[in-house]
Every structure is written in C-alpha cells, then in structure tokens.
Amino acid sequence: MRALLAALTLSFFFLLPSSSDAATLRCGSALASDGASKSDVLIKCGEPMSKDTRTESVGEKTKQKGQETETTQERVVYKTIEEWTYNFGPRQLMQVVVFENGRLVDVKSAGYGR
C-alpha cells in the first residue's frame, strides 16, 4: 500500500508544470512574469546593469486552401530580442531577462553578481 501511495505521489509530481515553463523575475517583493512589458519590469526592478538588442528573422509558412488547390506562402517575420542583465549583488545570481518584441519571454540565471 505504501509503495502504491508513493508511486501515485511521484506520478502526480511529474504531471505538474515545471517552474522553468514560466518566466518570472523577482525584484525584492515585486514579481515580473511572462508577458510583462519592459516598462513594467523597469518600474518593478529599476534599470538593468546592461542591455543588449538584436533582430532575428524567422521564416513563417501559411497554407491557404482553394477549391481544388492548396497554396503555401512563406514570409519573413522580424523579431526584436532584448536581453537585460540585472546584478543583485555578490550573494545572488545575476538574472538575464529576455524580451521578444517588448514582452518578457524568459529569465535565465547567470553567474554570481559583484
């Protein structure tokens, strides 16, 4: 019975969404989560230590069905990617906040701050 309970508990744990699926940045008691704007992050966390910007192009295909034919169109979509680095001091990991077209999409930990 204990083995069954342990197995059920573990299987339930693995069904929960992992915390890595959601981008969240903690700045003191404030949180900035997926979809937050750059201005929202600035208000909650202040100016970052550094900002890097780049543009990426991505091919996007769309299919359109006609009466007897199907056509595929491909177009290039440009995304502006910004990475802001926050240094919260020597006892905390630096945080790299990634924005795509002005919205928060990822938060990555870097080395310890200075």
GIWO-V507680 format. One record per helix or strand. SS is the DSSP state (A for helix, B for strand). FROM is the first residue (numbers start at 1). TO is the last residue. Records with the same first field share a line. If there is no record, write none. Layout:
SS = FROM-TO / FROM-TO
This chain:
A = 2-15 / 19-21 / 38-45
B = 24-27 / 30-33 / 37-37 / 50-65 / 70-86 / 93-100 / 103-112
